[in-house]
Amino acid sequence: MNVLAIETSTDILHLALQAEQNYIAQTKTIGRHFSEELIVRIHTICSEGKIRLQDLDLLVCARGPGSFTGLRVGMATAKGIALAASIPMVSISTLEILQFPLQHTSMPLLCILDAKKKRYYCALFSHGERLSPDLDATVSTIIEKVAPYPEILVTGPEATKVISKLRDEVTKRTIQTKFYLDPLQYRDYGESMILLGKNLFMAQGPDAPNSGPTYIRKSDAEVSLEVHNAKTQTEEVSHE
């Protein structure tokens, strides 16, 4: 089964191709330049794997949470290829992708992404099973979620930055939870995506045509529009 996996939830691009007996992966920090680089890199990885896009059997894409721009570009690209070449596509929670390589760890796993504005996208897992939904949380809220557990392993691209804040917060609250850091910040998630995607496709089939990224927070543009509309409505009422 020829499978292409695309992950654009953060500043780090993950691409992976499984073609017959070959496996090729790219992991590269590219900031927010997905729109300029993604298609070029997809063509490059397919060329290296000696496979045409139309020969793919499945596309796998991260659906978020994560960067609004990155997710839109990644999913739009995957959907465009899927539609043009009649290839089925499935999308997977970014946080489920992060937990997959560590699903057999003995302690609960906190998968975390920096959501900016002192908030974090995160979820708790244990042995591959969810202990929480995807959350848009503050450090304080995260501590409330992990307080029942004596030990937590923290993973994700921003884990190194946030773990000190979590440790400071439990100390301040005299909570006994201990945090341990996954040391691999730039792990290749391509193989995890391919395995998760194939399993999901076999179990549920492709995504619905109207599926889209998972946004558990409104974008800045949406918030600005709501503020503008509310202000306009207020002004209209005041002039009546």
Order of alpha helices (4+ residues) and beta strands (2+ residues): beta-beta-beta-alpha-beta-alpha-beta-alpha-beta-beta-beta-beta-alpha-beta-alpha-beta-alpha-alpha
